Amino acid sequence: MKTVYENVLNSIYESSPSAWFDKCHKHRIVPGYEGGEYVESNVVFLTQREHSLVHWLRWKLFGDTRDKRAYKMIGKGPSGLSHQDRVDHGKLCAEMGIGIHSPDFDNSIAAKRGMDTQRADYIENGTKNFYYWSTPEGRKERAIMGGKASVKVNQAFKDNMGSFKDKEHARNAGAKSAKKPVHKDGVIRKFHTDDEREKFLSENPGWSRGTGFSPTKGKKMGPSPKRRKVTDGVHVYDSLAEAALTLSRSTGTIWHWCKSDKHPEWRYCDE
């Protein structure tokens, strides 16, 4: 990968103009922090985009954070990279197969590097970044923030709609709700009072009371399992609840014993 970076860097240097042009950047091939001077043999004239890319390539090649800082400085502020410059920069990297577009790029390594950077930023500066919100302390703070927001939402609901515990509000709402249904050929109508329904039925003989639907139609009916007698092979209990109370167990435990092959002594008396 470094060979690719070097080839790209050298091609930029070789193709750069040897004279000043409008809005160009003057770049020292040997940087100032290494003693490089603004002399003809050490200077190339680059576009802003090329200048930014050169420092990015040097940072990738030599790992010097000063090149990284220069790359970012060139890309910021009124004289920095425009959105289109950044788009073109990304396309150039994609065409050359460098950076994140490289076949050798490992996203997990980049993710770990990013998390390490955020961890260091949090430890050194106390920045509440993504790393902070993933720590136990950050999760706790998020929970507290969520709880406070929930209280505000609930209070706003009560102020505007009334409390669920407001019985008067519930009674008034119930009084306004139509609960007296009549039906005909699958069509249902509802009335607020019995008088209104009876008047409608007297004027429309084809209609009947109710919705016409049976919630138990087609269902197997029988006593609730909690009311069926159970036995442990010695004693008979009138219900799961009685057995649970006698043995200081839950009704769920007794029910499980009656169904489990591990407790053959337990069964329903009608089985």
N, C-alpha and C positions, 0 to 999 in steps of 0.2 A: 504493500500500500504506500509506503514511503517513496518508492520509486515513482509511482504515479504522481504523488504530490510534487516531487522534484521536477518531473517532466512538465507538469502544468506551470509550475513557478518559472522554470527556465523559458518556456514558450511565451509567457507574458513579458518577461524581460526582453527577449529577443525581438518580439513584435512591437514593442513600445516605441513611439516616436523619439527622436533624439533632440527635439526642440520643443519649446513651450507652445502650448495651444490653449484655446479658450476653455476656462473652467477645469484645467488639468490639476493634478496633484503631483508635487515633487516628492519622489520617494528615494530614500537612501538604500542602496542594495545592502551594504553593511550598516546596520542600524546605529543610531546615535549612542544607544546604551552599550555598544561594543566598540565605540570610538570612531565610528564612521562619520565622515564629514560631507558637506555639500560641495563636492568637487565634481568636475565633469565626468570623470571615470567611475564615480560612485553614485551617479544620479540617473534615474529614469523618470519619464513623464507618463503618468497613468491617469486613466479616468477614475472617477470616484469609486465605481464598481470594482475596477481592477485593483485599486489600492486596498480596498477592504478585503478582497479575496487574497491578495498577496500576504497580508498580515495573518489571515486565517490559516493559510497554507503553512506559513512559518511557524505558527503556534502548533499546528499538527505535526510538523517535522521535528521541531526542536523542544517543544513543550515549555517555552518561556511565556509566563503569564503576561509579560509586558506586550508581547505581540497580541495576545488575546485582548488586553485592555485597549490597544490601538485599534484593533478590528472593531470593537464595540463603540469606541469613541467616534470612529469614522462613520459608523452606521447610526449615529444619534444626532439630534439637534437639527437646526435649519440647514446645515451643510451636510447632514447625514444622508443615508440611503433612503430613497422614497419607497413606497410600497411596490411600485413597478420594478425598481432596482432589485428589491429583495426577491420578487418573483423571477426575474431574469437570472439572478444569482442561483436560485434553487434549480432552475431549468438547466443552467450550465453544469452544476454539480451532477444532476441526473444524467445528462448526456455523457459526462466523463466517467460516471460510475464511481464518484468519490463521496466521502462523508457517509451519511445515512443511506445513500443510494448504492453503496458498495456491496457486492455479494458477500463480503466477509464481515459486514456490520452485524454485531450481536446486540439486539435490542435489550436483552436482560442486563448486559454489562452497562449500557447507557443508562438504564433505569436505576441500577444500583449506584452508579456514579452520581446521578441526579439526587437520589435519596441521601447519599453521603454528604453532598453539598448542602442540602436542606438541613440535615442533622447538625452540621457544623455551624450553619447560620443561626439555628435555634439556640445552640449551646453558647455561642459567642455573643449574639445580639438579642436573644430572647424573641426572635421573630416568630409570630404565630403562623407558620406556613403549613404545608400539607403534612410534613413530618410531625409537627406539634399536634395536629388534630388527630393523628393516628396513635398517639401515646395514651396511656391510661388517664393522665391528667387532662389531655385535650378532649378525650371522649367524655370524661366526667363533665367538663365545662360545656360541651355540646349538649349533653343531657339536661343540664341546668337551664341552658338557653332555650331548649325545646320546651321544657316544663313551663318556663315563664311565658313563652309565646302561647302555649296552650291555655294558660290561665286567662290571658288577654282575650283570646278568641272566644273562650267559654263565657267570659264576662260580657263581651260584646253581644253574644247570642242571647244571654239572659236579658240584657238591657233592651234588646230590640224585639225578642220573641217571647220572653217570659220563661221562667224556670220549669223544668220537668216536674218539680215537686210542688208547683203551684196548682193545687187541687181546683181552685175556682176557675183558673184558666182551662184546666182539663175538662171540667164540667161544661163550661161554655162552649168549648170546641165540640164536645160530645153532643150537646144539644143541637148544634148546627149541622151535625153529620146525619145524613139520611140513612137510616138503618132498617126501614120497613120495606123489604123488597116484594115485588110481584114479577111473574114471568109468563111468557107465552112464546112458544116455538123458539126457544133459545135466547129470546130478547128479555132483558131484565130492566126494570125501572125501580127506583127507590123513593120512599116518602119519609118525611120527618115524623109524622104521627100516625097512630092507628086510624084516627078519624079520616085523615087524608087518603090513606090506603083503602079503607072500606068504601069511601065515596067513589073512588076510582073503580073498584071492583064492581060496585052496583051499576055503574054506567058502562062497564066493559065486561060483559059476562064471559068472554073468552080467556080472560086472564086468571091466574091462580096465585095464591100466597107463596112466598119463598122464592128461592133462586132456581129451583128445579134440579139442583145438583146434590147428590148424596156423597158426602166425604167418605163414607164407609162402604160404598158400593163396590163389589168385587174384591174387598179386602177380607182376609181371614181374621175373624174376630174371636176373642177369648179373654180370659182373665189375665191381668197383668202378671208377669213373672214374679213381681214382688209380693203378689197376693196368693201365689200357689204354695201349697204345703211342701215342705222339704224334710228330708230325714238324713241322719248320719248313720243309719243302720241300727241305732239304739233309741234315739229320741225322735219324735215327730214335732216339727215346728209349723205353726199356722202360716208363716210367711218368711221370706228372706230376712225381712226387718227383725222379726222375732228371734231368728237364729243368730243374726248379727249382734243384737242386743244381749242375748244370753251369753254368747261366747266372746264378747268384746271385740268383734271383728267388723269390717265394713260389709255392707250388702254386696259390694262388688266382689269381695273375696269369697263369700258364700256362693254367689252365682258362678264364679270361676271353678270352685270345687265341684259344683254340680255338673259342670260341663267337661271337667278334666278327667283324663284316664288315670292320672296319678292319685286321684281320690275316689276310688270306685264305691266307697261306702256312702258317699254323698250323692243324692239324686232327688228329683222331684217325685212326689208320691204318686202322681198320675201317670208316670212313665212305665 
